[in-house]
Amino acid sequence: MTDESSQGHDSDRSCAAATGIATAAVAVAAVAVAAVAAADLYLDRRSHVLICLLCKVGISATTGGVVDHYRQRHQLKGERLRAVQAVAVAAVTNMRDGGGLVNPENAELPADGGTAVE
């Protein structure tokens, strides 16, 4: 193998390593954004209501309602808004077999007289 050929392979390895590092960094960033989104939106499984954890209100039981709330009230955009939307879609999907999501104004109060959402 010539020095020139060897240098080409070293360059290819360096590019591959840099690409791998960049891919890993993007993956870590995506996980971080998803974690933030999960911290922004909560599904109360007892009442089947989505709750905004930033302002502590129930949100419309549609993905569009969630996106509108976070875009208008909290000025979220970009990756963070897309991550919140993904959490909302997951909640809708997870609750589909359990009776679906409920709009906050239609949620039943607990029989024990407690608050609807603790």
N, C-alpha and C positions, 0 to 999 in steps of 0.2 A: 504494500500500500504506500503510495507517495504521500509526502507531507501535505500536498494540495488536497488530495482525496481525504486524508485524515481530518484536515481542517473543515472540510465540507460536512463530514459526519458530526464533528463537534458542534458546528453551527446548527445542524438539524436537531441535535440533542438539546442544545440550549433553547432553541425555539419551542421544542416540545415541552421542555420543563417550564418555560415561561407561560405557555398556553395552559398547562396543567395548574399552575399556581393561580392564573387569572380565573380559570374555571372554578377552582376551589373557593376563591374569594367571592365570586358571584354567588355560589351556592350558600356560603356563610351569610352573605348579605340578604339573600332571599329568606333564609331561616330567621334572621333577625327581624326583617320586615313582617314576616308571618307572626312572630312572637308579639310584636307591637300591636298588630291587628287583633290578635287574640286578646290582648290586654285592653283593647278599645271596645270590643263587642262581646257580650255574654249571652248565652242561651240558658234561660231558666227552664229547666226540663219539667219542673212541677207545673208551671203555668203555661208552658209552651210559648213564652214571650221572649223576643230578642230585646236586650237592654243595652243602651249606650252607657259604657262605663265612664265616659268623659263627662257627661252631664246627668247621668242617673235617670234617664227616662226610657220608657218602652218605645220601641220603634215599629213602624208598619211592618207587617209580616211578609213583605215582598223584598226581593233583592233590590229592585228599583227604589223602594222606600228607604232601605238602608243606605244605598249610595247617595240618594238625595239628601238624607239627613247629614251624613258626614261631609258631603261636599258643601252644602249650604251653611250648616250651623257651625262646623269646625274647620272649614276651608281645607279639608284634606284633598290631596290630588296625587297623581302619579302612582308610584309603586305602593305607597301606604294605602291609598284609596282602593287600588286593585286587590291588595291583601285583605282589607276589610270586606270587600265584595266576595272574595274567595271564602272567607269564614262564614259569611251570610249564606252563600250557596251550599256550603257543607252543612250548615244548620238546617236549611230547608230540606236537603236530601236526607239527613239523619232523622228528621221528625216526620217525614212523609208516612212511614209505617205506624208511627205513634199518634196519629190523629192530626198531624200537620201543625204548623205554627198558627198562633192566634194573634190578632191585632190587640194591642194593649187595652183599648176601650171595650173589647168584648171578652176579656179574660175573666174567668170566674174567681171570686174571692174565696179564700180557703174556708172550709166548713168550721174550722176552729176559731174563727173570728180574727185570726192574725192578718198581718198585712199580705197583700198579694205577692210582693217580692221583698225578700229580706235582704 
